[in-house]
Amino acid sequence: MADEKKPFHNPFAALQGLKDALPPGPAPKPPKVAAPKVPPKAVVRMERAGRNGKEVTVIEQLALTPKEREAWLKSLKGALGCGGSIEEEGALVVQGDHRERVADWLKKQGVKQISVG
């Protein structure tokens, strides 16, 4: 027996040379992207009551589906660099007093009427 190391048996090694002779496959179709729904109105306010003195920013009256709310919250948390959640009433809650930054972010998203309180 020789001490030469033989590569393990690869059944597809012979096909590697034929790869260039294959015809091109079909072009990939671009993904269908629905136009994002933008709510017409939002109310942004700071709240401290019932949260052990911690400040939170509450975004209410967003006419969004639960899935859209989750996507908006994820994007908002990433933009602000803070934590957040969705309350039972459907309001988005982010940690800290970010009223002005949230209002600017909502304008960039295309919300027409923003009330900051």
One Martini backbone bead per residue (centre of mass of N, CA, C, O) as a GRO file, in nm:
protein
  117
    1MET     BB    1   0.096   0.037   0.021
    2ALA     BB    2   0.040   0.357  -0.019
    3ASP     BB    3   0.075   0.698   0.115
    4GLU     BB    4  -0.129   0.800  -0.062
    5LYS     BB    5  -0.369   1.040  -0.101
    6LYS     BB    6  -0.700   0.995  -0.165
    7PRO     BB    7  -0.966   1.105  -0.278
    8PHE     BB    8  -1.266   1.097  -0.242
    9HIS     BB    9  -1.554   0.993  -0.369
   10ASN     BB   10  -1.686   1.182  -0.653
   11PRO     BB   11  -1.966   1.161  -0.856
   12PHE     BB   12  -1.945   1.484  -0.971
   13ALA     BB   13  -1.666   1.536  -1.110
   14ALA     BB   14  -1.739   1.478  -1.415
   15LEU     BB   15  -1.953   1.723  -1.437
   16GLN     BB   16  -1.773   1.980  -1.418
   17GLY     BB   17  -1.690   1.989  -1.729
   18LEU     BB   18  -2.007   2.026  -1.833
   19LYS     BB   19  -2.103   2.306  -1.729
   20ASP     BB   20  -2.026   2.495  -1.982
   21ALA     BB   21  -2.232   2.333  -2.192
   22LEU     BB   22  -2.467   2.459  -2.079
   23PRO     BB   23  -2.748   2.608  -2.092
   24PRO     BB   24  -2.919   2.867  -2.020
   25GLY     BB   25  -3.129   2.969  -1.807
   26PRO     BB   26  -3.375   3.120  -1.681
   27ALA     BB   27  -3.474   3.414  -1.603
   28PRO     BB   28  -3.523   3.588  -1.337
   29LYS     BB   29  -3.778   3.701  -1.158
   30PRO     BB   30  -3.909   3.961  -1.035
   31PRO     BB   31  -4.026   4.066  -0.756
   32LYS     BB   32  -4.323   4.120  -0.602
   33VAL     BB   33  -4.407   4.457  -0.513
   34ALA     BB   34  -4.587   4.611  -0.299
   35ALA     BB   35  -4.724   4.883  -0.211
   36PRO     BB   36  -4.686   5.063   0.051
   37LYS     BB   37  -4.863   5.128   0.328
   38VAL     BB   38  -4.996   5.449   0.421
   39PRO     BB   39  -5.081   5.626   0.668
   40PRO     BB   40  -5.253   5.935   0.717
   41LYS     BB   41  -5.211   5.898   1.041
   42ALA     BB   42  -5.046   6.032   1.349
   43VAL     BB   43  -4.972   5.980   1.702
   44VAL     BB   44  -4.735   6.151   1.913
   45ARG     BB   45  -4.622   6.043   2.242
   46MET     BB   46  -4.546   6.089   2.579
   47GLU     BB   47  -4.484   5.842   2.842
   48ARG     BB   48  -4.495   5.753   3.217
   49ALA     BB   49  -4.736   5.613   3.306
   50GLY     BB   50  -4.704   5.289   3.438
   51ARG     BB   51  -4.347   5.282   3.407
   52ASN     BB   52  -4.163   5.363   3.648
   53GLY     BB   53  -4.064   5.651   3.504
   54LYS     BB   54  -4.048   5.570   3.219
   55GLU     BB   55  -3.983   5.661   2.897
   56VAL     BB   56  -4.219   5.680   2.623
   57THR     BB   57  -4.309   5.627   2.284
   58VAL     BB   58  -4.624   5.689   2.126
   59ILE     BB   59  -4.791   5.529   1.845
   60GLU     BB   60  -5.092   5.630   1.696
   61GLN     BB   61  -5.333   5.579   1.451
   62LEU     BB   62  -5.243   5.331   1.280
   63ALA     BB   63  -5.354   5.201   0.968
   64LEU     BB   64  -5.265   4.878   1.038
   65THR     BB   65  -5.160   4.582   1.019
   66PRO     BB   66  -5.003   4.359   1.214
   67LYS     BB   67  -4.770   4.310   1.013
   68GLU     BB   68  -4.705   4.608   0.957
   69ARG     BB   69  -4.642   4.686   1.246
   70GLU     BB   70  -4.396   4.503   1.279
   71ALA     BB   71  -4.231   4.629   1.049
   72TRP     BB   72  -4.230   4.919   1.156
   73LEU     BB   73  -4.101   4.861   1.430
   74LYS     BB   74  -3.837   4.742   1.328
   75SER     BB   75  -3.750   4.994   1.168
   76LEU     BB   76  -3.766   5.198   1.403
   77LYS     BB   77  -3.564   5.063   1.595
   78GLY     BB   78  -3.326   5.082   1.394
   79ALA     BB   79  -3.329   5.395   1.358
   80LEU     BB   80  -3.310   5.458   1.686
   81GLY     BB   81  -3.177   5.243   1.881
   82CYS     BB   82  -3.424   5.077   2.016
   83GLY     BB   83  -3.679   4.970   2.191
   84GLY     BB   84  -3.991   4.769   2.154
   85SER     BB   85  -4.360   4.764   2.107
   86ILE     BB   86  -4.689   4.618   2.112
   87GLU     BB   87  -4.987   4.700   2.194
   88GLU     BB   88  -5.309   4.597   2.227
   89GLU     BB   89  -5.424   4.855   2.059
   90GLY     BB   90  -5.169   4.904   1.835
   91ALA     BB   91  -4.944   5.049   1.960
   92LEU     BB   92  -4.642   5.202   1.939
   93VAL     BB   93  -4.344   5.129   2.143
   94VAL     BB   94  -4.074   5.332   2.256
   95GLN     BB   95  -3.781   5.382   2.409
   96GLY     BB   96  -3.813   5.687   2.501
   97ASP     BB   97  -3.763   6.028   2.395
   98HIS     BB   98  -3.873   6.039   2.031
   99ARG     BB   99  -4.068   6.245   1.895
  100GLU     BB  100  -3.904   6.392   1.668
  101ARG     BB  101  -3.781   6.141   1.532
  102VAL     BB  102  -4.048   6.001   1.468
  103ALA     BB  103  -4.168   6.224   1.293
  104ASP     BB  104  -3.945   6.213   1.077
  105TRP     BB  105  -3.984   5.913   1.004
  106LEU     BB  106  -4.282   5.936   0.916
  107LYS     BB  107  -4.231   6.133   0.683
  108LYS     BB  108  -4.047   5.934   0.523
  109GLN     BB  109  -4.290   5.721   0.496
  110GLY     BB  110  -4.565   5.922   0.425
  111VAL     BB  111  -4.701   6.070   0.643
  112LYS     BB  112  -4.916   6.337   0.652
  113GLN     BB  113  -5.034   6.331   0.958
  114ILE     BB  114  -4.870   6.480   1.250
  115SER     BB  115  -4.902   6.440   1.603
  116VAL     BB  116  -4.739   6.622   1.861
  117GLY     BB  117  -4.734   6.572   2.243
   0.00000   0.00000   0.00000
